[in-house]
Amino acid sequence: MGVEPQFPPELGETEPASMLNPDGTLVAGQKTDMPPDQIVAALRLMLLGRIFDRRAFSLQRQGRFGTYSPVEGQEASVVGAAVSLDPERDWVAPQYREMAALVRHGLPLENFAMYFMGHPNGGRIPEDVNVLPVQIALAAQLPQAAGVAWALQRQGSDGVVVAFCGDGATSEGDFHEACNLAGVLRAPIVFVVQNNGWAISTPRRIQSASASFAVRGVGYGFPGVLVDGNDLFAVESAVSSAVARARAGDGPTIVETLTYRMGAHNTADDPTRYRSEEERAAWGERDPITRVKRYLAAEGVLDDAGADALADEVEGEIETALQHALDMAPPTASDLFDHTFATDSPRLAAQRQAWAAAAES
């Protein structure tokens, strides 16, 4: 007779650090270091992510976008980490929900859109933008991110890498290898694990027996922090501290952001088949954008009309970027050979010549 596996309880028993209540008031004894203008800029980025989601879903349903993964509900986790970085010296290694962080770091929004349109230019990162490409394969970007951090360390730079992944990615070997290498090297990297409760349809409670993903850092020789991922201030504070630690030469940190994916895993997913509406509604009360809007309104910084105007501005930016992307000349077969090597390898050169000869015949 077999032994039934004993899974851990839900993460609610592990209390994440929080600074901003869902009603927009500060937690007793807490104070944010973010000035009002930075909070408004962060809200703008959060709105960028949510509004772009809606347009992307529409374009995917029209057959003009490929499979797309929305960020709705996780905006504070992405933006709180992003605003902790200096785009001139730091790097971002995304998974696939971090568009707002990439744009904040300098990636043109139209490039991000072109990626989902299947245009080769969408996968090419401008030379002056310190980001790695969108990564669909879970955790595959993490060893690369650890390598970038090691390179910065070897170069004597004080740059830091923030590498994003989800809770499902922590079950991949690449996560272990990247954390282990980074810990041994004391590399300047922060692993931001966005724990949204679901690895597609696999619930967190059977993803891992550990009390949190943050505690795994101990096994690699560096600290881990669990924060309320729907709290912009808590995420910014935790990641800023981790970045400062890495910049000082003290090595990596795991920052686990406890959040929730409000929509589907991607445009090919139906979350109603594995999640209850009650669960979604409960998390809807902790909406990260509403939380920041309430705080700014209470502080007299941005009222409802100002927030609406900000959203309108963001919608205009998105429409302009999408139009630029749609107006791009479609790719040709010759584009397959570009942006692969700085100089064509002998094999690639032969393939290019063969294609050109076939195209002329």
HELIX and SHEET records of a PDB file:
HELIX    1   1 LEU A   11  GLU A   13  5                                   3    
HELIX    2   2 PRO A   36  ARG A   61  1                                  26    
HELIX    3   3 GLU A   75  ALA A   82  1                                   8    
HELIX    4   4 MET A   99  ARG A  104  1                                   6    
HELIX    5   5 LEU A  109  PHE A  116  1                                   8    
HELIX    6   6 PRO A  120  GLY A  123  5                                   4    
HELIX    7   7 GLN A  141  ARG A  154  1                                  14    
HELIX    8   8 GLY A  168  SER A  171  5                                   4    
HELIX    9   9 GLY A  173  LEU A  185  1                                  13    
HELIX   10  10 ARG A  204  ILE A  206  5                                   3    
HELIX   11  11 ALA A  214  ARG A  216  5                                   3    
HELIX   12  12 GLY A  217  TYR A  220  1                                   4    
HELIX   13  13 LEU A  232  ARG A  247  1                                  16    
HELIX   14  14 PRO A  271  ARG A  273  5                                   3    
HELIX   15  15 GLU A  277  GLY A  284  1                                   8    
HELIX   16  16 PRO A  288  ALA A  298  1                                  11    
HELIX   17  17 ASP A  304  ASP A  327  1                                  24    
HELIX   18  18 ALA A  333  PHE A  337  5                                   5    
HELIX   19  19 PRO A  346  GLU A  360  1                                  15    
SHEET    1   A 5 TRP A  91  ALA A  93  0                                        
SHEET    2   A 5 VAL A 161  GLY A 166  1                                        
SHEET    3   A 5 ILE A 189  ASN A 195  1                                        
SHEET    4   A 5 THR A 253  LEU A 258  1                                        
SHEET    5   A 5 GLY A 224  ASP A 228  1                                        
SHEET    1   B 2 TRP A 198  ALA A 199  0                                        
SHEET    2   B 2 THR A 202  PRO A 203 -1                                        
END                                                                             
